[in-house]
């Protein structure tokens, strides 16, 4: 298989994954209480959204690379 075709398949898979997930969950720790020697922290989850345009662009790039590799 040509390198261009392999890269096209990888981009197709990555684009499909990006379109299927709404975002990335990031866990953050923050101090809730800081009173002398007593400290309390809380772990919070935050969803960082992935724009659909990025997934569609990656998917489209994979299709273009596959079509171009098939023509040669």
Secondary structure, DSSP 8 states (H G I E B T S, - for coil): --HHHHHHHHHHHHHHHHHH--EEEEEEEEEEEEETTEEEEEEEEEEEE--HHHHHHHHHHHHHHHHHHHH-
